[in-house]
């Protein structure tokens, strides 16, 4: 199921309708009483969709890996109850299925817990950028507890990779550039 494509298509149509009404409002000076419900639906759908799909590498762009997930998780971790309610609404509206809802709930709950472990002196940008790796690491550590010890070496290697990503991100210069952009600048010198 192509949840990203379907959600983008549906939200594009709704957003086009919203924008048409907004333009008409401005042009005519009338008030069509556009409520904030649509914009809230768009925001929550985009946030939840990015949280669901990012672990599978579907979302992301050049620059910081899964930057949208980073921001989405950070926002969700700061308001977990609101986001969990949004997941229920999306599930009820059949925008997402039960498995996708479970993935999103788990990632948001873990993100909320992990956010509390991040030092306060880090900028919000760094907190947001390191949060997905902390979430992935915590999920791997929980998976390890439930996995046969014969498979622990592979999970341990994945945890070490997450630790390296976390360290690299925490040590990234706070200059507004992504880790990859800073690496490219370093290669040019």
C-alpha positions in Angstrom: 0.0 0.0 0.0 1.5 3.3 -1.0 0.4 5.3 2.0 2.7 8.3 1.2 1.3 8.6 -2.4 -2.3 8.2 -1.3 -2.0 10.7 1.6 -0.2 13.2 -0.6 -2.9 12.9 -3.3 -5.8 13.3 -0.8 -4.2 16.1 1.1 -3.3 17.9 -2.1 -6.9 17.9 -3.1 -8.0 19.2 0.3 -5.3 21.8 0.4 -6.2 23.0 -3.1 -9.8 23.4 -1.9 -8.6 25.3 1.2 -6.3 27.6 -0.9 -9.1 28.2 -3.4 -11.4 29.3 -0.6 -8.6 31.4 0.9 -7.9 33.2 -2.4 -11.6 33.8 -2.9 -11.9 35.2 0.6 -9.1 37.7 0.0 -10.4 38.7 -3.5 -14.0 39.2 -2.4 -13.4 40.4 1.1 -15.9 37.7 2.3 -15.5 35.2 5.0 -16.2 31.6 4.0 -15.6 30.4 7.6 -12.7 28.1 6.7 -12.0 26.3 10.0 -8.6 25.1 11.2 -9.8 21.5 11.1 -8.4 20.9 7.6 -5.0 22.4 8.3 -4.8 20.4 11.6 -5.8 17.3 9.6 -3.1 18.0 7.0 -0.4 18.6 9.7 -1.3 15.5 11.7 -1.5 13.3 8.6 1.9 14.5 7.4 3.5 14.1 10.8 2.1 10.6 11.4 2.9 9.5 7.8 6.5 10.6 8.1 6.9 8.8 11.5 5.4 5.6 10.0 7.4 5.5 6.8 10.8 7.0 7.8 12.1 3.8 9.4 11.6 2.1 6.1 13.6 4.7 4.2 10.6 6.0 2.2 10.8 9.6 3.5 14.0 11.6 3.3 16.0 13.8 1.1 19.5 14.9 0.4 20.8 16.4 3.6 20.0 15.0 6.9 18.6 11.5 6.6 14.8 11.6 7.3 14.8 15.2 8.3 11.0 15.2 8.1 10.9 12.3 10.6 13.3 14.2 12.9 11.0 17.2 13.1 7.9 15.1 13.2 9.2 12.9 16.1 10.4 16.0 18.0 7.0 17.6 17.7 5.2 14.4 18.6 7.5 13.7 21.6 6.7 17.2 22.9 2.9 16.5 22.6 2.5 12.7 22.7 -1.1 12.6 23.9 -2.2 15.0 21.2 -0.4 12.9 18.5 -1.7 9.6 19.9 -5.2 11.1 19.6 -4.4 12.1 16.0 -3.3 8.5 15.3 -6.7 7.2 16.6 -8.5 9.8 14.4 -6.5 8.7 11.3 -7.1 5.1 12.1 -10.8 5.7 12.4 -10.9 7.6 9.1 -9.0 4.7 7.5 -6.1 6.9 6.5 -3.8 4.4 8.2 -4.2 0.8 9.1 -3.8 -0.9 12.5 -0.2 -2.0 11.9 0.8 1.6 10.8 -0.9 3.0 13.9 1.0 0.6 16.1 4.3 1.6 14.5 3.5 5.3 15.0 2.3 4.8 18.6 5.5 2.9 19.5 7.8 5.4 17.9 6.0 8.4 19.6 6.0 6.7 23.0 9.7 5.9 22.7 10.5 9.4 21.4 8.7 11.0 24.3 10.8 8.9 26.7 14.0 9.4 24.9 13.5 13.2 24.6 13.8 13.4 28.4 17.3 11.8 28.2 18.7 14.4 25.8 20.8 17.1 27.6 19.0 20.4 27.9 22.0 22.4 26.6 21.5 21.0 23.1 19.7 23.2 20.6 16.2 22.1 19.6 17.6 21.4 16.1 20.1 19.0 17.5 17.6 17.4 19.8 15.3 16.9 16.8 18.1 15.5 14.6 19.3 13.0 17.2 15.9 11.8 18.3 15.2 9.3 15.5 18.6 7.5 16.2 17.8 7.4 20.0 14.4 6.0 19.2 15.8 3.4 16.8 18.5 2.5 19.4 15.9 2.1 22.2 13.7 -0.1 19.9 16.7 -2.3 19.1 17.6 -2.6 22.8 14.0 -3.8 23.5 14.2 -6.1 20.5 17.4 -7.6 21.8 15.7 -8.5 25.1 13.1 -10.5 23.2 15.5 -12.1 20.7 17.5 -15.4 21.0 21.0 -14.7 22.2 22.4 -16.3 18.9 21.2 -13.1 17.1 22.5 -10.6 19.6 25.7 -9.9 17.6 23.8 -8.4 14.7 21.6 -6.3 17.0 24.7 -5.2 18.9 26.3 -4.0 15.6 23.1 -2.1 14.7 23.2 -0.4 18.1 26.9 0.5 17.6 25.9 2.1 14.3 23.2 4.1 16.0 25.7 5.2 18.7 28.1 6.4 16.0 25.2 8.3 14.2 24.2 9.9 17.5 27.8 11.0 18.3 28.3 12.4 14.8 25.0 14.4 15.0 25.7 15.7 18.5 29.2 16.9 17.4 27.9 18.4 14.2 28.7 22.2 14.1 25.6 24.2 15.0 25.8 26.3 11.8 22.4 25.4 10.3 23.9 22.9 7.9 23.2 19.2 7.9 25.8 16.6 8.8 26.1 15.7 5.1 26.4 19.3 4.0 29.2 19.9 6.6 30.9 16.7 5.4 30.8 18.1 1.8 32.3 21.4 2.9 35.1 19.5 4.7 35.8 17.6 1.4 36.1 20.9 -0.5 38.9 22.2 1.8 
